[in-house]
Amino acid sequence: MSVFLPEPGTRRASRNLWGLVIAAAFAWLVGYVVNGRLWDWVVFDVVGLDPESRLGEAVHFFVYDTTKILLLLSGIIFIVTVLRSFVTIERTRALLGGRREGIGNVAAAGLGVVTPFCSCSAVPAFIGFVAAGVPLGITLSFLIASPMVNEVAVILILGMFGWKVAVLYVVFGLLVAIVAGYVLGRLRLERWVEPFVFETKLRGDVIEPSTDMPWEDRFAFGWQEVKTIVGKIWPYLLVGIALGAAIHGWAPEDLFASWAGAGNPLAVPIAVLVGIPLYSSAAGVIPLVQALADKGVALGTVLAFMMAVVALSVPEMILLRRVLKPKLLATFVGVVGVGILTVGYLFNVVI
Amino acid sequence: MKIEVLGTGCKNCNALEAATSEALQQLGLDVPIDKVTDYGEIVAYGVMSTPALAIDGEIKTTGRVPSVSELTGLLSGATS
């Protein structure tokens, strides 16, 4: 690897880099701590809006939440990307090969969370797993967990609902992936996988150079990822938070309580059915979701809606159709949908 | 030298192709870039996260778009 040979001056450069990372971490922390007080001062004292007024409340919600979410997003995406540069999907596949169902589903769901993976790679990953002998149900556990428990979703839930809800979301999200993958595996649906998947021959192992990346490259990679993700989702985020702010400031407190509160058993299935065709990144949905929760929609209903939006999306289904026959695709959506439904009801009972 | 970009036409695959051709240009190399878009072919290489870059049939990077400078390093390493 001629590129990574240490050159004179590299040591000093890497010390500067660590310094930069530590300085950035400190600036981040200060920003996060003063965020609330800064906007209290700007919105209520400098601009002079009344904290009790609807406009004041909505404007404060908007600027405070935007700052908080952008900080959380960039900080955690950076850390997650740097950590993930130690894991590759090839390594994950090697770990899952030859696992029994059950324990294999648990491992697959866990690895689905930590493996760097973009849903645009769902098809090559599926073929690669199945062709290498990873059982179908275990492969599906991986593919369900990966988008559902993604870092952007978890960070936003953490920022909006606090850590208890975030932990419950992660636990229930993993459970859906484990149980749905296990059930799909037990159903023996291999005949509904497009035959070419089993005919694919693998030509030896891949040597993945990124596993011995120097720290400089990992940090650069992390920063790059922050810029890419934030650059991609900020418009959705702003629209989502603005909608949230409007609902927060103007909608009556119990607007949705009567028809979407915990008392209405139909609210969860409706939320899931609305969520499946709706496609949006977690970043766009969550601010809206928080506003809905504020106005009386039960939390389980809201989270079921979110899970349906991120885990079952039409574009991903269209991709997976290349490898799964329609019957298997329908069963997949059905089983995962029922799992999300159950989580919605459970959440409504627990919280 | 044989250069292949593996990917099914996602945004990053096009970015990788552009970065590779820029790296080739910087090196003054006139080598065509082959695009491998068939899922079976891609997976047969052992690649599960696209886009990937193969030089002379050997996978060099997967799942990310390397910088042009990293690519020139990889490409010049392959010619020497």
Interface residues (C-beta under 8 A of the other chain):
Chain A: M1 S2 V3 T88 I89 E90 R93 P116 F117 C118 C120 S121 V123 P124 A125 I127 G128 F129 A131 F196 E199 T200 K201 L202 R203 G204 D205 V206 I207 E208 P209 S210 A220 F221 R322 V323
Chain B: T8 C10 N12 Y39 G40 I42 V43 A44 Y45 G46 V47 M48 S49 T50 I59 K60 T61 T62 G63 R64 S67 E70 G73 L74 S76 G77
